[in-house]
Amino acid sequence: MYNVQAELIAIQIDDEVKNRILDFLKTYDFPYVKSIKNKPALREIFVEHFENRHNLKWLKNEINAVARREDLSPADLETIALSETNRLHTQGLGSLLLSKGIKKCTTENSYGTRAMCESCWKNLEGEPRVINDITVKSKPKILDIEQVIKNSFPTCYGDLMRTDVPMIPQCPNCFHTMAPLEE
């Protein structure tokens, strides 16, 4: 089992994935973060987050400091911290798996008791099954890595709102992470 929870990505990833993420961060300009204008500062924060394996609370505090300097509301800072960390993990793990000739992946989720959005069920988990009036989780879907990366990094910002294709993160508060298939 790939044990990387959405809230602990920077802490739990192995060095190979971390290095892929740090390499990607050299050119990534956070095109899906519209509220923060100082992208170099945001990049520095994420580099520090992954290099030194900080937790999500640390990341939110650092993003909040940038937001205060830009006189922004901290309303979507949690979403930025969670979704961009997850998006970077998708790129890092996905590119690593592809470099090894692995073309398929699955997901793990760390929702716990949190509600899962319908598009997560549909695109990442498959439809939930109901047995004796109890909803049970189905097996996560097997996904095409290249397609997931393409969907997770769309050319058009509005395509992040699509609910008909698998992407990770699937929604702004997604607790799914990409995971290799079990061997």
C-alpha positions in Angstrom: 0.0 0.0 0.0 1.3 3.5 -0.9 0.9 5.4 2.3 0.9 9.1 1.3 -1.9 11.1 2.8 -3.1 14.3 1.2 -2.3 16.4 4.3 1.1 14.9 4.8 2.5 14.6 1.2 5.7 16.6 1.8 6.5 14.5 4.9 5.6 11.1 3.6 6.9 11.0 0.0 10.2 9.3 -0.8 13.3 11.1 -2.0 12.7 10.1 -5.7 9.3 11.7 -5.8 10.5 14.7 -3.8 13.3 15.3 -6.2 10.9 15.1 -9.2 8.7 17.7 -7.5 11.6 20.0 -6.7 12.8 19.7 -10.3 9.3 20.6 -11.6 9.1 23.5 -9.3 12.0 25.2 -11.1 9.6 26.1 -13.9 6.1 25.8 -12.5 4.4 29.1 -12.2 1.2 28.2 -10.3 -1.2 29.1 -13.1 -4.2 27.9 -11.2 -3.5 30.2 -8.2 -5.2 33.4 -9.2 -5.3 35.1 -5.8 -1.6 35.4 -5.2 0.4 37.5 -7.7 3.9 37.0 -6.3 4.5 33.6 -7.9 8.3 33.6 -7.2 7.5 33.9 -3.5 4.9 31.2 -3.7 7.5 29.0 -5.5 10.1 29.6 -2.8 7.5 28.6 -0.2 6.7 25.3 -1.9 10.4 24.5 -2.5 11.0 25.0 1.2 7.9 22.9 2.0 9.1 19.9 0.0 12.9 20.3 0.7 12.4 20.4 4.5 9.3 18.2 4.6 7.1 20.7 6.4 3.5 20.0 7.4 0.4 21.6 5.8 -0.1 24.0 8.7 3.4 25.4 8.1 2.6 25.8 4.4 -0.7 27.6 5.1 1.1 30.0 7.5 3.7 30.8 4.9 1.1 31.3 2.1 -0.9 33.5 4.5 2.2 35.7 5.0 2.4 36.3 1.3 -1.3 37.0 1.1 -1.0 39.6 3.9 1.8 41.3 2.1 -0.5 41.5 -1.0 -3.5 42.5 1.2 -5.5 39.5 0.2 -8.1 37.6 2.1 -6.9 34.3 3.5 -10.1 32.6 2.5 -8.7 30.1 0.0 -5.3 29.6 1.5 -6.2 26.1 2.8 -7.4 25.1 -0.7 -4.2 26.5 -2.3 -2.0 24.6 0.2 -3.8 21.3 -0.1 -4.6 21.3 -3.9 -1.2 22.6 -5.1 0.7 20.2 -2.9 -1.4 17.4 -4.3 -1.1 18.6 -7.9 2.7 18.7 -7.5 2.7 15.2 -6.0 0.7 14.0 -9.0 3.3 15.4 -11.3 6.2 14.1 -9.3 5.0 10.6 -8.8 3.4 10.4 -12.2 6.6 11.4 -14.0 8.6 9.0 -11.9 6.3 6.1 -12.8 6.2 7.0 -16.5 10.1 7.1 -16.5 10.0 3.5 -15.2 7.6 2.5 -18.0 4.6 2.3 -15.7 1.5 3.8 -17.4 -1.3 3.0 -15.0 -1.9 4.1 -11.4 -4.7 4.2 -8.9 -5.5 6.4 -5.9 -5.4 6.3 -2.1 -7.7 8.6 -0.1 -7.3 10.0 3.3 -10.9 11.3 3.7 -11.5 9.6 7.0 -15.0 10.8 8.0 -15.0 13.7 5.7 -17.5 13.7 2.9 -16.2 12.9 -0.6 -17.5 14.9 -3.6 -19.4 13.1 -6.3 -16.8 13.6 -8.9 -14.2 11.9 -6.7 -16.5 8.9 -6.4 -17.2 8.8 -10.1 -13.7 9.4 -11.5 -11.3 8.1 -8.9 -13.2 5.6 -6.7 -15.9 4.3 -9.0 -19.5 4.3 -8.0 -20.1 3.5 -4.3 -21.9 0.2 -3.7 -24.8 -0.1 -1.3 -25.1 -3.3 0.7 -27.9 -3.7 3.2 -28.5 0.1 3.2 -24.8 0.8 4.0 -22.6 2.6 1.4 -19.3 0.8 1.0 -16.3 1.9 -0.9 -15.6 0.3 -4.2 -12.1 -0.5 -5.4 -10.3 2.6 -6.7 -10.2 2.8 -10.4 -7.2 2.0 -12.5 -6.2 5.3 -14.2 -4.0 6.2 -17.1 -1.1 8.3 -15.7 -0.6 10.5 -18.7 -4.3 11.4 -18.8 -4.4 12.1 -15.1 -1.4 14.5 -15.4 -2.9 16.2 -18.5 -6.3 16.7 -16.7 -4.6 17.9 -13.5 -2.6 20.5 -15.4 -5.1 21.7 -18.1 -4.2 24.5 -20.5 -7.4 26.3 -19.6 -8.1 27.3 -16.0 -11.8 26.5 -16.4 -11.0 22.9 -17.1 -10.1 22.4 -13.5 -13.9 22.5 -12.8 -14.6 19.5 -15.0 -16.3 16.7 -13.2 -16.2 14.2 -16.1 -12.5 13.3 -16.2 -10.1 12.0 -13.6 -7.6 14.4 -12.2 -5.7 14.6 -8.9 -6.8 16.7 -7.1 -10.3 16.1 -8.4 -11.9 19.0 -6.5 -10.5 21.9 -4.4 -10.6 20.0 -1.2 -9.6 16.6 -2.5 -8.0 14.1 -0.2 -7.0 11.6 -2.9 -3.4 11.1 -3.9 -2.0 9.3 -6.9 -0.7 5.9 -6.0 1.2 3.2 -7.9 -0.7 0.0 -8.5 -0.1 -2.8 -6.0 2.5 -5.3 -7.3 
